[in-house]
Amino acid sequence: MPKPANDNTRFLVADVANLEAEIDALLGAFPDLQEDETLRADMLEGETSLQAVLTRLLGHEREAASMVTAIKKRADELDARKKRQERRQAAMRALMLRLMKAANLPKVPLTEATVSITKGRDSVEVLDEAALPARFLKVMKSPDKTLIGEALRAGKKVKGAAIKTGDDTLTVRAA
């Protein structure tokens, strides 16, 4: 069970635990409910606070979903702002370099910093990747899960792989 985020959700976690106990007791007292989903749903609605607790949980889940959306939007805005500032920073550095080269000055001390020109560093430039000998290439291997899944679903055995059923998930659709 996930750890409660705050005191409000802590009460909900307790409500869920109490409700689980009520449901177990009800199903223990009336085993016929196991076989009839409609009767079970009606009994749980009438005899427990299942609907009220689910409604409160849904409210908190929707609030969290809204916050996730808002935070993602804000993060995207900040990322765009960061990229603009990185471009601005690069442009200012290029202009400083241009001025220092024009003045033929390798170093200029200023109040806030000393600006200096550093010789460029050597780096490798690949001109034609296809012409490179194999020993200079990295080979990346990764499982082709689509192909493995097709083989397993067709009844074939694939050493080192198996079909795994994921955990149950909850779907929430607005009414």
C-alpha positions in Angstrom: 0.0 0.0 0.0 1.4 3.5 -0.9 2.6 5.6 2.0 0.1 8.4 2.8 1.1 11.8 1.6 -0.4 13.9 4.4 -2.8 13.7 7.4 -5.9 13.9 5.1 -4.9 10.8 3.2 -3.8 9.1 6.4 -7.5 9.1 7.4 -8.4 7.7 4.0 -5.9 4.9 4.4 -7.5 4.0 7.8 -11.0 4.2 6.2 -9.9 1.8 3.4 -8.4 -0.6 6.0 -11.7 -0.5 8.0 -13.8 -0.9 4.9 -11.7 -3.9 3.8 -12.4 -5.5 7.2 -16.1 -4.8 6.8 -16.2 -6.3 3.3 -14.4 -9.4 4.5 -16.9 -9.8 7.4 -19.9 -9.3 5.1 -18.6 -11.8 2.5 -17.8 -14.2 5.3 -21.3 -13.9 6.8 -23.0 -14.2 3.3 -20.9 -16.5 1.1 -23.6 -16.4 -1.6 -22.4 -12.8 -2.4 -19.3 -14.3 -3.9 -21.3 -15.8 -6.8 -23.6 -12.8 -7.6 -21.8 -9.6 -8.6 -25.0 -7.5 -8.8 -26.2 -8.7 -5.4 -22.7 -8.2 -3.9 -22.5 -4.6 -5.3 -26.0 -3.8 -3.9 -25.2 -5.2 -0.5 -21.9 -3.3 -0.3 -23.6 -0.1 -1.4 -26.3 -0.5 1.2 -24.3 -1.9 4.1 -20.9 -0.2 3.9 -19.4 3.2 3.1 -17.8 1.8 -0.1 -19.3 4.4 -2.4 -18.5 7.3 -0.1 -14.9 6.2 0.4 -14.4 5.6 -3.3 -15.8 9.1 -4.0 -13.4 10.7 -1.6 -10.5 8.7 -3.0 -11.5 9.7 -6.5 -11.5 13.4 -5.5 -8.0 13.1 -4.1 -6.9 11.2 -7.2 -8.3 13.8 -9.5 -6.7 16.6 -7.5 -3.3 14.8 -7.8 -3.9 14.3 -11.5 -4.5 18.0 -11.9 -1.4 18.8 -10.0 0.7 16.4 -12.2 -0.6 18.2 -15.3 0.0 21.7 -13.9 3.5 20.7 -12.7 4.4 19.2 -16.1 3.2 22.3 -17.9 5.3 24.5 -15.5 8.3 22.2 -16.0 7.9 22.5 -19.8 7.7 26.3 -19.5 10.8 26.4 -17.3 12.6 24.0 -19.7 11.8 26.3 -22.7 13.0 29.3 -20.6 16.2 27.5 -19.8 16.9 26.8 -23.4 16.3 30.4 -24.4 18.8 31.5 -21.7 21.3 28.9 -22.9 21.0 30.3 -26.4 21.4 33.8 -25.0 24.5 32.8 -23.0 26.1 31.2 -26.1 25.3 34.3 -28.2 26.9 36.6 -25.6 30.0 34.4 -25.4 30.3 34.4 -29.2 30.1 38.2 -29.3 32.8 38.5 -26.5 35.1 36.1 -28.5 34.5 38.1 -31.7 35.4 41.4 -30.0 38.5 40.0 -28.3 39.7 38.5 -31.6 39.0 41.8 -33.4 41.1 43.6 -30.7 43.7 40.8 -30.8 43.6 40.5 -27.0 43.9 37.0 -25.5 42.9 38.1 -22.0 40.8 41.1 -20.6 40.4 41.6 -16.9 37.0 43.0 -16.0 35.4 43.9 -12.6 33.4 40.7 -12.4 35.6 38.3 -14.2 38.6 37.8 -16.4 37.7 36.9 -20.0 40.2 35.0 -22.0 40.5 33.1 -25.2 41.4 29.4 -24.9 42.8 27.4 -27.8 40.3 24.9 -29.2 40.7 21.3 -28.2 41.2 18.4 -30.6 38.3 16.1 -31.1 37.4 13.2 -33.4 35.2 14.0 -36.4 33.7 11.0 -38.2 33.5 11.9 -41.9 32.1 8.5 -43.2 30.8 6.1 -40.6 30.4 3.3 -43.3 34.1 3.5 -44.1 35.2 2.9 -40.5 36.7 -0.6 -39.7 34.4 -2.7 -37.5 36.8 -2.6 -34.5 36.1 1.2 -34.2 32.3 0.7 -34.0 30.2 0.1 -30.9 27.5 -2.6 -31.3 24.5 -2.1 -29.1 22.4 -5.3 -28.4 19.0 -5.2 -26.8 16.1 -7.7 -26.7 13.4 -7.3 -29.4 10.4 -7.7 -27.1 8.0 -7.4 -29.9 9.5 -10.4 -31.8 9.9 -12.4 -28.5 6.3 -11.7 -27.6 5.1 -12.9 -31.0 7.1 -16.1 -30.7 5.8 -16.8 -27.2 2.2 -16.1 -28.1 2.6 -18.5 -31.0 3.5 -21.2 -28.5 7.2 -21.3 -29.2 9.7 -21.4 -26.4 12.2 -18.6 -26.2 15.1 -19.4 -23.8 15.5 -16.6 -21.3 12.1 -15.1 -21.8 8.5 -15.7 -20.7 5.1 -13.9 -20.9 4.4 -12.0 -17.7 1.0 -10.7 -16.6 1.3 -7.2 -15.1 -0.5 -6.0 -11.9 -4.1 -5.1 -12.1 -4.7 -1.5 -12.8 -7.5 1.0 -12.2 -9.3 2.8 -15.0 -11.1 6.1 -14.2 -13.5 7.5 -16.7 -15.5 10.7 -16.1 -19.2 10.0 -15.8 
